[in-house]
Amino acid sequence: MDQLTDESLRPLPEAEPRKGLRVLAGLARTRNPLTALALMREYVGQAFEIPAPRFRPAVFIGPDANRQILITDRDRLSWRNESDPVVKLLRRGVLVVDGEEHDRYRQIMDPTLQRRHVNPHIPDFWRYTNQVADAWADGATQDMLIEMRKLALLILMGVSFHVDFTPHMARLWQPILDLIEYISPGLWIVWPDAPTSAKHRKAIAAMDDYLYAIIRQRRAELGASGATPAPSDLLGALIVAPGMTDDLIRDQLLTMLIAGHDTSTALLAWVFYLLGMHPETLTQVQQEVDTVIGTEDAPPTADQLNELHLLDQVIKETLRLYPPIHIGNRRTTEDMAICGYHVPKDKRVMYSIYLSHRDKEYWRDPDQFCPARFERGNEEKTPPFTYVPFGGGPRTCIGATFAQIEARAVLARLLQRFDFTLLNGDKIHPHMGATLEPRPGVMMRVHHRQRNFAL
């Protein structure tokens, strides 16, 4: 800790009063905290303290800070802020615990989410996509934010939990939205001890009843079969793991349910927004899908999905412009220095993925949609940890591989079946909720493509 006495260490800066007023004016104008963060980055630099009442996090931007927080000094930072609603909701979920406890849960869960276990589910991704899309009438308008949430829920529950969520969708739709609202930025930021509202308590109870029921049912099934062979799905793996109580399994399931489906929802919806805003790219991706996969109903192979290079570039560029997890949140466990700034113990530390991905110091035309910057063999050269849509290090997003295969399969099928026209592109803005969502939604007119589909 001698480094903290070094005179070269700087205190975290705040915006000057005049510039601080500009930040507040920008926030009032757009009602979007991203605007305030971007202005702080412009006026103050790549490290600053937000001077809000009772909420003064240290915010860092750029590859050096990302590397230090995610890798170099990760053991001096904790994910767990006991006053945050996400901790109250997920309890001992893998996302909000540290150290050996985190590593233990991750060791149980990781294998079921590896590529070798995800690729066999490509037909399931295809089937669930058809299930949602079959309800789309030719020429109808669909909100892709809502439709992709339906699809992400069906896929996560069906593939990871081996549960058909279809009969439960209508009953649990609003509780899920209420839980997402509960953990989104809100009053708790300035009032950490704010009581949980009746609406949110009701939503937690509804989800708990459902999750404990499917845990009991799977325990009974596995007990009857002797758990041989070992289950390959996440729920089964948690149940047969030694020492995993129903409460601990509930915490992991709810973590995956909320975090897993909401990030996929945001990613898929943003892809449709960007393709709708760039119809020439949409046409090129459709042509690629037609060439690689064809027009038949049979699901593609993993090799075929890997050949969709332009679609992959579109997905990566979407993750750059609109990363679903747009900001990382930690707490210092001791006094430390980050990028030369003194950060005291128990300080909330945030690293802005959104601003790192749009930093003009490292990206050409950072606010422009340019899938070609991820062209294989010709990628735009940026320092490591400039692009971190799934985090990095030992706590890289546990569902990163699942999400990328899912996105390619879902998008390929929908682009194969439909033409899309964006209707409200000028009204869409990024909303900082539990994830970065396109609000008020992505309204698209869908038309059946004139192809020889065997449906």
Secondary structure, 3 states (H helix, E strand, C coil): CHHHHCCCCECCCCCCHHHHHHHHHHHHHHCCHHHHHHHHHHHCCCEEECCECCECCEEECCHHHHHHHHHHCHHHEECCCCCCHHHHHHCCCHHHCCHHHHHHHHHHHHHHHCHHHHHHHHHHHHHHHHHHHCCCCCCCEEEHHHHHHHHHHHHHHHHHCCCCCHHHHHHHHHHHHHHHHHHCCCHHHCCCCCCCCHHHHHHHHHHHHHHHHHHHHHHHHHHHHCCCCCCCCHHHHHHHCCCCCHHHHHHHHHHHHHHHHHHHHHHHHHHHHHHHHCHHHHHHHHHHHHHHCCCCCCCCCHHHHHCCHHHHHHHHHHHHHCCCCCEEEEEECCCEEECCEEECCCCEEEEEHHHHCCCCCCCCCCCCCCHHHHCCCCCCCCCCCCCCCCCCHHHCCCCHHHHHHHHHHHHHHHHHHEEEEECCHHHCEEEECCCEEEECCCEEEEEECCCCCCC
